[in-house]
Amino acid sequence: MPRGRYSLHDPHDRTPLGEEHFHCAPGPSGWRYVSRVTTPSGDQTGSVDLALDDLGRPIRLALQAADWQVRGAALDGVTWVRTDPTGIHATEGTVRAHAFTGTSPAFLVATARLLRLTPGSPATRVRLVAFTDPVLAPRTVDQSWALVKSEAHATDNGPLSVDEYQVNALDTGEQHTVHIAGDVVLSAPGIELEDLETPPSVFP
């Protein structure tokens, strides 16, 4: 069960935004990721609980940021309920999309798991519902993902396979690179892996 810590920063000016302390693991029905998000000073500001089925579809999502909450799952596309800080009002949403995304590294692993790309294959288009901090406002985004290459790197625990993805935002044309090993993000815009207690899990 990988357990570790990501640092989060603004991808444009590298302003520190906080840290995400996580643990994750594959299981008989898929994969689960649980984390707590803290400010640079260490105060907890949110949490992520994401569970995927064995095809990479989100069967349960629970997000919390400040006092905002989102609960979601794959159902006729993706469906969610967003609750305001007072807890009095809740809004529901459903979009014909493949999965969810957001600032957590968990969503990058989840999208890669859903697409299951092979090196050299054409880029694949995916529609996602993004929940943006700090109020978890939903926004539908279209991206294309391509697996550029997969390389084995020697480590103390044996070879580690690292996948390099090119991700394009189809609305803005912005491109960025994501490096993933198993179920751990090694680097991505705004994300750095700072500490990892155990090696990444290997998906079957």
Beta strands, then each sheet from edge to edge (+ up, - down):
strand 1: 3-9
strand 2: 16-27
strand 3: 30-38
strand 4: 44-53
strand 5: 58-65
strand 6: 68-74
strand 7: 78-83
strand 8: 90-95
strand 9: 99-101
strand 10: 124-132
strand 11: 137-153
strand 12: 160-169
strand 13: 175-181
strand 14: 184-188
strand 15: 191-196
sheet 1: 8+ 7- 6+ 5- 4+ 3- 2+ 1- 15+ 14- 13+ 12- 11+ 10- 9-
end
